[in-house]
């Protein structure tokens, strides 16, 4: 694990819980710790300090931990910051709520020192690996599909999502990605048109494109003509199959 000092934010309205976690962390030389007694206080502080990791209590008065997490993911500087949720109860609904939001981990109070250190090491190691992973751009007008797929794929790749072909083309004029997952049926610019443009642009013609469609593979191949996608997945998409195709296209050096 990278031994550079990491800035850890502890956000919890329970003063005793905050102090216990703080005392555990000051024994670890690689952490600098900031304490916040509310979600509002933490969010206000991020205009000045961007943490490397946030330990976030779920059940707080005012802005809850879940609400803080959702706001973080809408702020560019905070959208990838790893979050470990704190919960006072280990029940299935609470755990699934954390995982469903894309949490990097969770801990049940009271947290002991060994569990805390192990969880921090695990999440920060995974995050360092994540940052070095390749970037996938998903283009689909089905926002719910994008949300669910991003949660699943983000365990392995950095995933960017846009809900229109035009937005994707605009983004790709100044950004580089390692693969594109492209919906075939979209309004205005459909997948076939987007693929044609991408394959004729010097900056994007070598980026692998996976076409996602309800059509058969033969129908897609015939419709796309000279500009074929590098792979095709059929909707409803099997995430394991999609991952296999992504791995094949972007992991081969």
matplotlib code that plots the C-alpha trace (Angstrom):
import matplotlib.pyplot as plt

x = [0.0, 1.1, 2.7, 1.9, 0.0, -3.8, -6.3, -9.2, -12.5, -14.6, -18.2, -20.3, -22.7, -21.7, -18.7, -17.6, -17.5, -15.5, -12.9, -12.4, -11.8, -9.5, -7.4, -7.1, -5.9, -3.4, -1.4, -1.1, 1.6, 0.2, -3.1, -4.1, -7.5, -10.3, -13.4, -16.9, -20.0, -22.5, -23.0, -23.4, -20.1, -18.3, -19.8, -19.0, -15.3, -14.8, -14.6, -11.2, -10.1, -10.7, -10.2, -8.6, -11.3, -14.4, -15.7, -19.4, -22.1, -25.4, -27.8, -27.3, -29.8, -30.3, -28.4, -28.0, -25.0, -26.8, -27.7, -24.1, -22.9, -25.4, -24.3, -20.6, -21.2, -22.6, -19.5, -16.6, -13.8, -15.6, -17.3, -14.5, -13.5, -13.9, -16.5, -16.8, -20.2, -20.6, -23.8, -25.0, -26.8, -25.7, -28.9, -29.4, -31.4, -28.7, -25.9, -27.8, -28.5, -24.8, -23.8, -26.6, -25.3, -21.9, -20.2, -16.6, -17.2, -19.1, -18.3, -20.6, -20.2, -18.5, -15.4, -12.3, -8.8, -7.9, -11.1, -10.6, -7.0, -7.9, -10.8, -8.8, -5.9, -8.4, -10.3, -7.3, -5.4, -8.4, -8.8, -5.2, -5.7, -9.0, -7.3, -4.7, -7.4, -8.7, -11.6, -14.9, -17.5, -21.1, -23.5, -27.2, -30.4, -31.7, -30.5, -31.5, -29.5, -26.5, -26.8, -27.0, -24.2, -21.9, -22.2, -21.3, -18.5, -16.9, -15.4, -13.1, -12.9, -13.3, -16.8, -18.1, -21.8, -23.6, -27.2, -26.9, -24.8, -24.2, -22.9, -20.5, -19.1, -18.6, -16.8, -14.6, -13.3, -11.1, -10.9, -9.5, -11.2, -10.1, -13.4, -16.9, -20.2, -22.7, -26.5, -27.8, -31.2, -31.0, -32.9, -31.3, -27.9, -28.3, -25.5, -24.8, -24.4, -22.1, -20.0, -19.6, -18.4, -16.0, -14.4, -13.8, -12.2, -8.5, -8.6, -11.2, -11.0, -8.8, -11.0, -12.8, -16.6, -19.0, -22.5, -25.4, -28.6, -31.8, -31.1, -29.4, -25.7, -26.4, -28.8, -26.2, -23.4, -25.6, -26.8, -23.3, -21.7, -18.0, -17.8, -18.3, -18.3, -15.5, -18.0, -21.8, -23.8, -27.5, -29.9, -30.9, -27.2, -25.5, -22.8, -20.4, -20.6, -20.0, -17.1, -15.5, -15.8, -14.3, -11.4, -10.7, -10.6, -8.8, -6.6, -4.7, -1.5]
y = [0.0, 3.5, 4.9, 8.5, 10.1, 9.8, 12.3, 10.4, 12.2, 10.8, 12.0, 10.9, 12.8, 10.4, 12.1, 9.0, 7.0, 9.8, 10.0, 6.2, 6.1, 9.1, 7.5, 4.3, 6.3, 8.6, 5.4, 4.8, 7.2, 7.1, 8.8, 12.4, 12.5, 15.2, 14.9, 16.2, 16.0, 16.3, 15.8, 19.5, 20.3, 17.8, 18.9, 22.5, 21.6, 19.9, 23.3, 23.5, 19.9, 16.9, 13.7, 10.5, 8.4, 9.1, 7.1, 8.0, 7.3, 6.3, 7.4, 11.1, 13.9, 16.4, 15.2, 11.5, 9.5, 8.2, 11.8, 12.9, 10.0, 10.9, 14.5, 13.5, 11.5, 14.6, 16.7, 16.1, 16.4, 13.9, 11.5, 8.9, 9.3, 6.0, 5.8, 3.3, 3.5, 3.1, 1.5, 0.6, -2.5, -5.4, -6.2, -7.2, -4.1, -1.7, -3.6, -3.8, -0.1, 0.6, -1.8, -0.6, 3.0, 1.9, 2.0, 0.8, -1.0, -0.8, -1.4, -2.2, -0.2, -0.5, -0.8, -2.4, -1.3, -4.4, -4.2, -0.5, -0.9, -4.0, -2.2, 1.0, -1.0, -3.1, -0.1, 2.2, -0.6, -1.3, 2.4, 2.8, -0.2, 1.4, 4.7, 2.8, 0.8, 1.7, 3.9, 2.7, 5.1, 3.8, 5.5, 4.7, 6.7, 4.3, 6.1, 3.3, 0.8, 3.1, 3.4, -0.3, -1.2, 1.5, 0.1, -3.4, -2.5, 0.1, -2.7, -3.4, -0.3, 3.5, 3.9, 7.1, 7.3, 9.6, 9.4, 10.6, 10.0, 13.7, 14.1, 11.2, 12.7, 16.0, 14.4, 12.4, 15.4, 16.2, 13.1, 9.6, 6.4, 2.7, 1.3, 2.4, 0.5, 1.9, 1.4, 0.7, 2.3, 6.0, 9.1, 11.6, 9.8, 6.1, 3.6, 2.9, 6.6, 7.1, 4.1, 5.4, 8.8, 7.2, 5.0, 8.0, 10.2, 9.9, 10.3, 7.6, 5.1, 2.7, 2.7, -0.7, -0.3, -2.9, -2.5, -3.2, -4.1, -6.1, -7.0, -10.2, -10.1, -10.7, -7.7, -5.4, -6.6, -6.1, -2.6, -1.4, -2.3, -1.4, 0.1, -2.9, -2.8, -4.8, -6.8, -7.2, -7.9, -8.7, -6.9, -7.6, -7.6, -10.3, -8.4, -11.3, -11.6, -7.9, -8.0, -10.9, -8.9, -5.7, -7.7, -9.3, -5.9, -3.6, -5.9, -7.3, -5.4]
z = [0.0, -0.7, 2.5, 1.6, 4.5, 3.8, 5.0, 6.6, 7.4, 10.3, 10.1, 13.1, 15.4, 18.2, 20.0, 21.8, 18.5, 16.8, 19.6, 19.7, 15.9, 16.2, 18.9, 16.9, 13.8, 15.5, 16.4, 12.6, 11.3, 7.7, 8.5, 9.1, 10.7, 10.6, 12.7, 11.8, 14.0, 11.1, 7.5, 6.9, 8.6, 6.5, 3.2, 3.9, 4.7, 1.3, -0.4, 1.3, 2.0, -0.2, 1.9, 0.7, 2.4, 4.4, 7.4, 7.4, 10.0, 8.4, 11.0, 11.8, 12.5, 9.7, 6.7, 7.0, 5.9, 2.8, 1.8, 2.3, 0.1, -2.6, -2.6, -2.8, -5.9, -7.6, -6.9, -9.4, -6.8, -4.4, -6.8, -6.6, -2.9, -1.2, 1.6, 4.5, 6.1, 9.9, 11.2, 14.7, 13.5, 11.3, 9.5, 5.9, 4.8, 6.1, 4.5, 1.2, 1.3, 1.7, -1.1, -3.4, -3.1, -4.2, -0.8, -0.6, 2.7, 6.0, 9.7, 12.6, 15.8, 18.1, 15.8, 17.2, 16.2, 14.1, 12.1, 11.4, 10.2, 8.1, 6.5, 5.7, 4.2, 2.1, 0.8, 0.1, -1.6, -3.8, -4.5, -5.6, -8.0, -9.2, -10.0, -12.2, -14.0, -17.4, -18.2, -19.7, -21.2, -21.2, -23.6, -23.2, -22.8, -20.1, -17.0, -14.6, -16.7, -16.5, -12.8, -12.1, -14.6, -13.2, -9.7, -10.9, -13.3, -11.0, -9.0, -11.9, -14.0, -13.8, -15.4, -16.9, -18.1, -20.5, -21.6, -25.2, -28.2, -28.7, -25.2, -25.8, -29.0, -27.3, -24.4, -26.7, -28.5, -25.5, -23.4, -23.8, -22.8, -23.1, -24.3, -25.1, -24.4, -26.9, -26.9, -30.4, -30.1, -28.9, -30.0, -32.4, -32.6, -32.6, -31.9, -35.6, -36.4, -33.3, -34.3, -37.8, -36.5, -34.0, -36.5, -38.9, -36.2, -35.9, -32.1, -31.5, -34.4, -32.4, -29.2, -28.8, -29.0, -27.6, -29.0, -26.6, -28.4, -28.4, -32.1, -33.1, -33.9, -37.6, -37.7, -36.1, -38.4, -41.5, -40.3, -39.4, -42.7, -43.0, -39.5, -37.2, -33.4, -31.7, -29.8, -29.4, -26.2, -26.3, -24.0, -21.3, -20.6, -18.5, -16.6, -16.5, -20.2, -20.6, -18.2, -20.2, -23.4, -21.8, -20.3, -23.7, -25.4, -22.9, -20.9, -23.9, -24.2]

ax = plt.figure().add_subplot(projection="3d")
ax.plot(x, y, z, "-o")
ax.set_aspect("equal")
plt.show()
